[in-house]
Amino acid sequence: MPQLRVRGISAEQMAAVSTDLVQEMGQICECGEDNFTIDVFHVTSVFGGRTVETYPFIEVAWFERGKEIRDRLAACITKHVQSQEIAEVEVAFTVYREEEYYVNGLPCG
C-alpha cells in the first residue's frame, strides 16, 4: 500500500521509471519501498465507433495521509511519468478505510 493502477502508459515506460519513482514515493510517504505496487493494465478505449489511444491515467489506492502528502505524491508521479515524454497524465486517489481493509482475513484497523 499504496497501489498504483496505471492505464494509457506502457509497462515499459513505467518500468523505466519504477525504481526512482518507488524510492521517492517511499520518502514522501515515510514507508518502505516494498509497500508499493504498480500494476499496468492494457485497456482498449473506444470513441466514435473506433478504437482510440487510452488517456494516461493513474489511480492511487491508499490509506489517506493528508493533503500535503497527497499533493507531493501526485507531483512525484506526474514528474516521473512525464519524463517518459508523456505530455499529460491524470492522477486520482481512492481512499481505503483501515477498518474495511483486510489482510489474510484480518482487519488492518
Secondary structure, 3 states (H helix, E strand, C coil): CCEEEEECCCHHHHHHHHHHHHHHHHHHHCCCHHHCEEEEECCCEEECCEEECCCCEEEEEEECCCHHHHHHHHHHHHHHHHCCCCCCCEEEEEEECHHHCEECCEECC
